[in-house]
Amino acid sequence: MTFILAIDQGTSGTKAIVVDDAGCVRALAEIALHPRYLDGGGVEQDPEALLDSVLEAGRQAVQQAGVPVAAVALANQGETVLAWDRATGRPLSPAIVWQDRRAEAVCAQRRDAADRVAELTGLVLDPYFSAPKMRWLRDHVTTAGVVTTTDTWLVHRLCGAFVTDASTASRSLLLDIDTMAWSPELVDLFGLGEEPLPDIVASDEVVGTTRAFGGDIPVTGLIVDQQAALLAEACLEAGTAKCTFGTGAFLLAQLGEQAVRSSAGLTTSAAWRLRGRTDYCLDGQAYTAASAVRWAIDLGLVASADQLDAVAAPASDGVLCVPALAGLAAPWWDPHATASLTGMTLSSGRGHVVRALLEGIAAQVATLTQLVAADMGRPLTRLRVDGGLTRSRTLMQAQADLAQIPVDVYPSSHATPLGAAACARLGLDPGLSAHQAIGSWTPEHTYEPTWSADQAAEHLARWQAAAAPAPHASLSQTKEHHPR
């Protein structure tokens, strides 16, 4: 029996599991993290707290499991960056989180190159991605050391390698997505030509060994958190899709080996590089999901996330919520968007507001499913989901109703580390296939649509009108305002 230590280093915490060949979790440890939300759209983390959480969670999981582990896998936040000293490993800046919006001016200064950036990267010129934040760090914090995504720093601290995996590199705005190599043109565009960039590795590549968790353990299974969940949920065939309901909500749809560019405001990334092959995915993001629920908890609308279903009214009674508490991502790409509550009357209570908040999250994801269908030329037939908010029956039923497709809840709350573990398993056993590394799974619950198609369309139309960046804008019109 082979055991893998898989670590999911996320925004609000770090989770470590020890998992066996059959996908059974033998041990679990979690360490909470507390991002700092600053005026002006800043979101930062303490890098040493990130590293400490990785080491502590990993060591706790290994100790609990009481078995030797054959490899360490690491899933990462994707677009969070920091500056650090390559000689000592010491951080030279805070970690600038993927939600941080302070690099808006960096993007605005390069707006004329937006179409070219989209053509090369499959992404949108937006502060969400890594390169604008890297440039912002150089302009406002420090010119010393190297500036990379957090995965490169964490792996360096574990085993001394200077690497990033293909999926993380594809989220940077510095990668030519067709060649899967750093683009000198893009590097120069962001003024990063003098920066050492890490080697790009496959997710099934062993990059070194670490003694951080006992013995000399191979480090492999490097991958972005959302792509790791896509793999764990066995989205291997083109047209399969999953949505993770975490801090934000992240919908990814498998494209196969073709890096199809979106014409609907979505982005295209590498899903992973495994067995010498790169697969791609379309993705759309809602910046606030669990973070919107946390906002509601802070306001006293609901005591805790596990009370959402008890508090939510049976219907929203016309109340609409656009939970744009950190701007809007695809397809609007509007960093200045703010949240709104409309349709309230004197009879509206907190139950209606909580219901509208959950329906607002579901409406944004349903909008993304429409756009994925438009890009692929066929509708999604099901949606696989994971993440803490899948425990809300109200949210999941709203998701099925608004998207008008069945919603299959992944049976484990550990999709991301399980996906990373599958990559590590492939790194250790060259004869293993991706299907074998993942294994099979059965949904914990399937939510079927109960609304009629007309009811869903009417609700979505009202919600999309409330979310539109201009009074009479429609989703089709937004394509004229955002790079493809």
N, C-alpha and C positions, 0 to 999 in steps of 0.2 A: 504494500500500500504506500502510495506517494502522497505527501502532505505539502501543501503550498500555503505560505503566508502571503495573503493579499491585502494590500493597504489602499484604502480610498481616502486620499487627502482632499477634503472638500472645503467649502466656504465657511460653513458653520461648525465643522467638526472633522475629525479624522477617525475613520473606522478601520479596524484590522480584524481579519478572520483567518482562522486556519481551516482549510477545507481539504477533504480527501478526494480520491479519484472519482468517487460516485457523486460528488457535488454536495456531500453532507458537511455542514459547518460544525466543526469540532470545538471551536472556541471563538469568542467575540469580545472585543474591547473597543470602547469608544471614548474619545476625548473631545470635549466641547471647545470650540473656538469662538472668539467674539470680535468680528470685524468692527472697525471704527468708521462710522458714517459721519463725514465732515461736511461743512458748508461748501457750496460750490460744486457739489456732485462727487466729492472725494470718497473713496472707500478703500481702506488700508487694513493690512494685517501685519502683525509682528512676525518677521521671518523665523526668528528663533523659537517662537511659540509654535509655528508650523512644524519645524524640525523636531522639537521636543514632543509634540503630539504624535508624530510618526514613530519616533523611537519608543515612547511610552506605550502607545497602543499596541505596537508590534510586539514588544517584550511581554506585555500582559497577556496577549493572545497566545504566544508561544508557551508561556508558563502555564496557562490554563489548559492548553491542549496536552501538554506533557509528552509530546512526540517530537522527533527531529523533523525539521522542515527541509525540503529539497530545493526550494527556491523562494525568493522574495519578489513579488509583483507590486507595481505601483501605478495606480490610476491618479490622474491629476486634474486640476481645475481648468486647464486648457489655455486661458488667455491672461492669467495673472502673472505679473512680471516683477523683477527686482534687480538691483545692481549689487554685485558682490565681488570680493577679492578672490581671484582664482588661485592665488598662491596659498592663502590661509583658509579660504572658504567663508570668511567673515562677511556677513551682509553689510552693505554700505547704504542701504535705503530701506524704507518700509516695502512690503509687498503691495503693489498696486493692483487691486482686485479687478476682475473682469467687469464688474458693475461700474467701475470708476468712469466718470464722464469728463474729467478735467482735460483730456486730450482733444476736445472738440475743436479747438483752434488749430491744432496740428492738422486735422482732417480738412478744416475749412481752407487752410492755406494751400492744400493740394487738390481742391475740388475739381480743377480742370483735368486732373489725371484720373478721375473716378472711373470713367469707362475703361481705361486701360488697366487699372487695378482690377476691376471686375473680370476683364477678359483673361488676365493672367492667373488670378487667384481663385475665381469663383465666389469671392466674397464681396461685401459692400464696404466702401471706405467709411469706417465708423470707429469711434473710440473703444467699442466693445472688444476689438481684436488687439493683438499684442503690439504690433509695430508703433502705432500712435502713442501708446503708453510708454514704450521704450524711448521714443523721441522726447516725450514730455519729461521723463526722468532725467535725461541728459540735459535738457534745457533748464530744469528747475531744481534739481536735487544734487546730482553729482556727475562728473565726467570720469570718475575713477573706476577702476575694475572693469568687469564685463557686465552686460545687461542681457538677461535671458528670462525665459519663463521659469516658474518655480520648479518644474520637474527637473530641469537641468541642474539646478542648484542642489535639490534634495538628493538626486542620484550621485552628484559629485561628492556630497557629504557622506553618502553611504559607501561608495566604492571608488571614488576618484575619477570616474569617467566624465567626459564632457560631451554629452549626447542629448538629443531629444528624439522622440519617436515621430513617425510620419504623420500620424493624426494630429499631434500637437503642432508640428511645424505647419500643417495646412491651415491652422487657425491664426497665423501670424501676420498675414498680408505681405510676407516676404518670400513666399514659396510659389514657384511656377507649378501649378497643380497638374499640368500635363506631363512635365518632365520629372516632377517630384524632387526638384533641386532648388536650392536658394537662387533667387533671381537677382543678378547684379543690378538690373534696372530698378527693381523695387527697393533693394537695399540702398541704392543711391537716392531714390526718391525721398526716403525718410532720413537721409543724411546719416546712415549707419554704416557707411562704407569702410570705416576704420574699425568696426566692431568685430571681434572674433565670434563666429557663429558656430554652434555645436554641430557635431556630425549627426546626420539623420539616420536613424536605425529602424529596423522592423520591430513590430511588437512581439515577435517570437525570437528575438535575438538576445543572447546572453551578453551583457555589457561589462560584467565584472563580478567580483565577489565582495561580500561584506561580512564583517564580524560583529555587526551591531546587534544581532539577535542570537548569538551563540554559534561558534564554529565558523568555517568559511562557507557561506551560502551564496549560490549564484543569484545575481540580480537580472531579472528578465521580466517580460510581461508589462512593458511600459505602454501606456495608452491614455487618451483623454477619457474622463469619467463618462461622458454621454455616449461615446462610441463603445466603451466597455459594456454599458448596459444594453446597447443595440446588439452586441455579440452574445451576451448572456441570454437574451430573449430570443435567440436563434433567428434573428432577422438577416438571413444569409441570401435569400432570393430577392431579386429586384421586385420592388413593389411592396415588400413587407415593411412595417413601420412600428415604432414604439414612441411613447412619450413618458419622460421621467418628471414626476411632480416633486421637485425638491425646492430649494430656495427660489428658483424660477421653474418654469415648465419648458421642457426641451423636447421637441418633436423631431425625430430623425427617420428618414425613409431610405431604404437600401436602393442603390442604383446599379450595383454590379461594377464592371470594369470601365464603364463609360462615365467620364466626369461631365455629365450634362449640366450646362449652365441654366440657371433659373431665369424665366421671363416674368416671374410673378413676385419678385422681391425677396425670395428665399436665398440661401447661400448653399454652396457646394463645397464639401470638404472630403478629405480622405477618411473613410471609415476606419481603415487599418491597412497595414501591409503585413500579410501573413503568407507563409509558404511561397515567397517570391512574387506574390501577386498583390496589387493594390486594388482595393474596393473603395467605392465612393458612396457618399450619401448626400441627400438634400436635407437641410435642417432649417427649422424656424424656432424662434425663442420668444417666450414671454418672460420678461425680466423678473416679474414678481408673482410668486405662487405662495409657497410657505411663508415668504417674507411679507406678503400681503395679509396672510392670516395672523402672523406675529403682530403686525400693525393693528389689526382688529383686537387682538388680545390686549395690547398696550392701551388701547382706548377704552377697554372694559366692555366691549361688545360681546365677548365670549371669554370664558375663564381660561380655556385651554383648547388645543387643537382637537382633543378627543371629545370635546363638547359641541363641536360644530353641528352634528346631526341633531342633537337635542335642542339646540337653540334655533336653527334655521327653520323658518316658516314653511308650511307645505307648498306655498307659491309666493313669488316675489310681489304679486299684486301690482305689476307695472313698474316697480323700482328697478332701475338699471345701474350697474356699476362697471365702470372702466377702470380696472385696478392698475393704472399706469403710474405707480408710485415711484418708479425709477425710469420714466420715459417709456416709449414703445419701440420694440424691435421690429422684426419682419411682420408685415410688408411695409410698414410706415417709416421705420428708421427715423423716428422723431424724438431726439433726446430731450426736447423741451416739453413734450406731452406731460400732462399731469392727470392725476386720478379725478374721477367725477362720479357723483351720485345724482341721478335724475329720476323724475317720476314720483317723488315723495309727496305725500299729503299728510294731514293731521292724523290719519289712521295708520300711517306707516310706523312700525316698531322696529326694535333691534333685530327681531327674527327676519323681517323682510330685508333689512340691510345685509345681514349675514348670508341669507339666501342669494341676494343679488351679487354679493362679492364672489361666492362660489360659482354662480352662473357666469359671472364676468370672466373668471379664469377659464372656465370651460368654453366660453364663446371665443376667446382668443385662440385657444387650441383648435377649436372647430374651424375657425377661419384658416388656420395653418393647414388643416387637412384638405380644405378646398383648394388651396394654392398648390399643395403637393400633387393633388389629382390633376390640376391644370397642367403642371409641368410634365407629369408622366403620361398624360393623355388617357388616363383611366382612373376611376375612383378607387380609393382605398376600400378594401372589403372588411378589414378588422383593424383595431388598434390595440397593441399590447402596451400595458402601462405598469410603472413601478414607482417607488418613492413613498415617503411617509403619508402624503395626502391621499393616497389610494385607499386609506382606511376610512375616508369619509364616503359613506354611501350616497349622500346627497350630491357631492361633487361628481362621483363616478357615474351616477345615473344621469346627471345633467350633461356629462360628457357624451354619453351614448345618445341621449336625446338630441343634442345640438349637432353632433357630427353625423348622426343618422347611420351609425355603424356599431356593431357589437364591440364592447370594450373588455378585453381579457386582462385580468389582474395577475401579474407575475406572483408566484406563490412565495417568494422570498423577499425580504426587505433589503437584501444584499446584492442586488443585480450588478452594481458597479464593481465591487471587489470580485464577484464570481466571474465576471467577464475578464478582468485582469488575470485571475487565476487560470482561466482557460488559455489565455495567451502564454502564460508561463508554462503550462502543461505542454503546449506545442513547442516551446523553446527547449524543453527537456527531452522530448520524444519525437525525433524527426519522422517517424512512421505514422504518427497520429494525424487524423484529419480534423478539420474545424468542427464538424458535426460530432465526432467522437469526443473531442475535448470539452464541448458544451454539454452534451447529453440531452435527454428529452425532458420536457416539463409539461405539466397540466395546469391550466389556470386555477387559481384559488377561487375565483368567482368570475362569471361573465355577465355583464350588464347589457341587456338588449334594449334598443330604443322603445320607449313607450309613447313618445310624442309622434304626431303625424308629420309627414314631410312638410306640409304647409305650415304647421305650427312652428316647426324648427326654423324654416326659412323666414317666417315673419319676425321671430325673435332675433335671429341673427342679423336681419336687415336693420332692425332698430338699434341693435348693439353696435353694428359697424358704422351706422350714421353717427352715433354718439362718440365713437372712437376716431372718426375721420379727422384729418389734420386741418381741413377747411370745411366751411359750412355745407358745401354741396359736393365735396369730394366723394368718390366711390373707390372701391378697391381697384377697379380697372384704371381709374385716373391716377392712382398713386404710382403706377408704373411709369408715368411721365415725369414724376418728381424724384425718383430714386434710381440710381444706377442699376443696370441689369447685371 
